[in-house]
Amino acid sequence: MAVFLLRFFAFRFHESPKFLMYRGKDEAAITVLQKVSQFNKRQCTLSLETLQSLTGDDGSMGSGVGILGGGKGQRKRSMVEKVKMELGRYKALFSNFTMARLTLLVWFTYMCDFWGFTLAGAFTPIILAKKNASDSTLDIYDTYRSYVYIYLPGILGVVLGVLGYDLPRVGRKWTMVFSSAMMAMSLFLFATVNNQASNIGLSILEYFFQSMFNAVLYGWTPEAFPSYIRGTACGFASFFGRLFSIVAPLAAQTLLPDIPTDDIPWQEYAKLLYLGGGVAFGATVFTAFLPTSKMNNMETM
């Protein structure tokens, strides 16, 4: 509830002026620019008349060809025409080799990422509890204290991901490659050890690099696609990620022995982390093959 209230009352987000212009809402786009300028203590000299004198329904690309019906002209379209226009976004995701490659690699990356961290989130607490249960000196208090130790450093992981975002010779791509590889490696190692220090340490590493990877991935994905299909691309990527986060624990559960849960040793659950780590490592491979030209803020293909 606190996050909900902060989102709507403390942090007032504005729609992208480019998106508003595409939707034919030039007045709203000018209003957003003026508010941004006011926040930055600058003066916005762009007026609606000036904007409309520079751009028509075809946009300002100079090609004379509209971008999927962008501009005020789309307001006059029939419902059927609007549906066809929206369906054109899906075709645009595969409009050329570079775009198709980018789209598929992003989808596969989200699939592997969500699969890996879902299995880690679903079964790591169970494994920790069972490992602690095998140590007579540890109790439920130690298990929950371990959770705190594990998740707090994730904040630092996000900060480190942001710092690596624009780091020369590293940037978005290699920050994601490195962090996803370390996330997968942490899962592999955690499945092989059983002492208090190693359990907590490797769990911290997994969540740290998971947070670092996702901080860059979620921020970069909208940048990689042109604004007129950005929502479609991000929506599809999120859909496939969520789908695999649902399938992952269901698939992993079938690998456990058919005996009462309390009788299943932690080693059987640990095997599932190999599955999670192996698939998560797929994110490393897919991000390594992302087009380098799309690792910066791009608005045109």
N, C-alpha and C positions, 0 to 999 in steps of 0.2 A: 504494500500500500504506500509506503514511504517513497519508493522509486516511482510509482505511478504519479504521485502528487508532485514530486520534483520534476518529472518529465513535462508535465503540463503547466506548472505554475512557476517553477524556478528557472527552467531552461526553455526559452521560447525559440523554437527552431523555425526557420523560414524555408519555403520551397525554393529550389534552384531557379534562378532567373531564366536559364537556358530552357529548362523544362516548361516553365510558364509561357515563354515565347513560342515554343513548339506547339503548345496547346492553344495558341492564339490569344493568350491573356497578357498582352503587352502592358496594359495598365498595372496589373499585379506585379509584373516583372520590374517595372520602374519603381513601384512602391517598395519592393524588397531591396533594390539597390540603394534607395534613399535611406532605408532603415539601417542597412549595413554601414553606409557612409556615416550616418549619424552616430552609430556605436563607435566607429573608429575616429570620430571627431574630424571628419573630412566633409567636404561639400560635393554633392553629386550634381553635376551640371547637365546630365543627360535628361532630356525631356521626352515626352511621348511623341511629340511632333518630329523631333530629330530622329528618334528611333525608327518611326514609320517611314521617314524619308530615305533612310539608309537600307531598310530591309523590306521585302515584300513577302508574300506567302511562301516563296521558294527559299527563304532564308538568305544568308549572306555568303554562301559558298561560291557564288559566281557561276555556277553550272547551269542555272536556269531550270534545274530539275528539283522538285520538292522532295523533302525527306519524309517518306511514308505519309504524305498528306499533311505535313506540318503547317502551322500558321492558322490564320483566321478562317481560311477556306474550309477547314474540316468541320466548322460549326454548321455549315450549310449542307453537309452530307446526310444521306439517309442512313437509317440504322444498318441496313445491309452493307452499305459502303463503309461504314465505320467498322463493322465486324471484319470485313475483308482487309481493311487497313490495319487493324490490330493483328490479324493473322499474318500479315506481312512482316511483322516483327520477328516471328519465328524463322521465317525464311531468311531474314537478314542475318541471323546468327550463323548461317552457313553460306553467306553470299560469295565468299572466296576462300581459297585454301588457308590463308592466315587466320581469318575469322573462324573457320570451322575447327582448325587446330586449337585455337585459343579456347573456344567454347567447350570442346570435348575434354581438354586437359583440365579446365576449371571444374567441370562436372565431376570428373574422376577424382580430382584432388579433394573436393568436398565429400565425396562418397567415402574415400579412404580415411579422411580426417575424422568424420563423424563416427565411422565404424570403430576406429581405434580408441578415441576418447570415451565413447559410450561403454565399450567393454571395460575400459579402465575404471570408469566411474561406477559401473554396476557391480563389478566383482572385486575390486581392490579392497573396499571396506570389509567384505566377507572374508577375504584372505587374511587381512590384518587381524580380524577378530579370531579366526581359527588359529593363526600363528601365535597370537597372544594367549589363547586358551591352552596351547601346548606348553606354555611357560608358566609355572606355578607362581612366579613372582610378579606376574602382571595381571591386572584386573580390567574391568570395563572402563574405569577411569583412565587408565593408560591408553586404551583404544581411542577414546574421544579426544584425549590430549594429543594423540598422534595426528588426528584429523586436523586439528588447529595448526600444528607444525607443518603439515603437508600443504594446506591451502593458502596460508598467509604469504609465502614467497611467490605465489602466482601473481601477486600485484607487481612485484619487481620484474617478473617475466614480461608482463605487458609493457612496462616502462622500457625495458631493454629492447623489446621488439620495435617500439616507437623510435628509439635512438638509432637502431640499425636500418630504419626505413629509408633514410636518405644518405646513409654512410657511403662514401666513395668506394667503388670497387666491391661493395657488398650489396647495399640496397635491398629492395624488396625481395628479389628472387633468391639470393643466396642466404638471406636471413631466414626465409621459409625453408630452403633446402636443409640448412644446418639444424634449425630447431625441430623440424619434423623427423630428421634422422635421429637426433638425440632423444626425442620423445619415444620413438620405436625402440631404441637401444635400452632406454630405461625400463621399458616393459619387459624386454627379454631378460635383463639382469635381475629385476625384481622377482621373476618367476623362479630364480635359481637359489636365492639366499633365504636364510631364516634366522636372523638375529635382530634384536631391537634396533640397533644403530643402522644396519643395512636396510631394514624394512622402511624405516622412516626416511632415510637419506635418499633411497632410490624412488620412493613415492614422491618426495619433494621434487626431485629432478624431473620426473614424468610430468607432474602438474605444472612445474615452472616452464618447461619447454612447450608443453601444450598451450599454455596461456600466451607465450611468446609467439608461437606459430599462428594462433587464431587472431591475435591482435593485428598482425600484418595481413593475413589472408582476408579478413573481413573489411579492412580499410582499403586494400588494394583492388579487390574485385570490382567495385563500382568504377574505379579509375580506368580499368582495362577496356571497358566497352564505351562506345559512343553514347551520348546522352539520350538519343532517341530510342535506344533499345536497352538502356542500362537497367531499368526496372525488370524487364523480361529476363535478361541474362542472370541477374542476381536472384530473382525469384525462382528460376529453374534450378540454379545451383543450390539454393537453400532447400528446395523441395527434395532433390536427390540426396542431400545430406541428411535431412530429417527421415527420409524413407529408410536409409541404411542404418540410422540410429535406432529405428524400430526393429529392423530385421536382425541386427547384430546380436542382441542378447537372446532372441528367440533361437537363432541358429546355434549360438554357443551353448545354450541350455541342453540341446540334444546331444552334446558331446560328454555330458556328465553321466556317471553311472546311475543306473535306475535303482537307487537305494534311498532311504530317508536322508533328508538334507543334513541333519545333525551328524550322520555317520560318514559323510563324504569328507575325506582328508583334504587339507589345504593344497596338497600337491596336485589333486585333480582340478581344482579351480585355477591353479597356477598355469596349467596347460592352456587355459583359455587366453591367458595373457600373451602366449606365443602367437595365437591367432590374431589378437588385437595388434600386437607389435608388427607382425608380418604385413597385415593390411595397411597399418599406419605408415609403414616404410614405403608403400606404394605412393603415398603423397610426396615423399622425397623424390621419387623417380619422375612423377608427373610434373612437379614444380621445376625440376631441373631441365625439362624439355619445353617449358613455357617460352614463347617468343620473346627474346630480349627486348625488342622494340616496344612491347606492350607492358613493360615493367615500369614505365613512367606514365604520367598523366596524359592520356591520349583522348582527343575528341574527334579525330578523323581517322579513317582507315587508309 
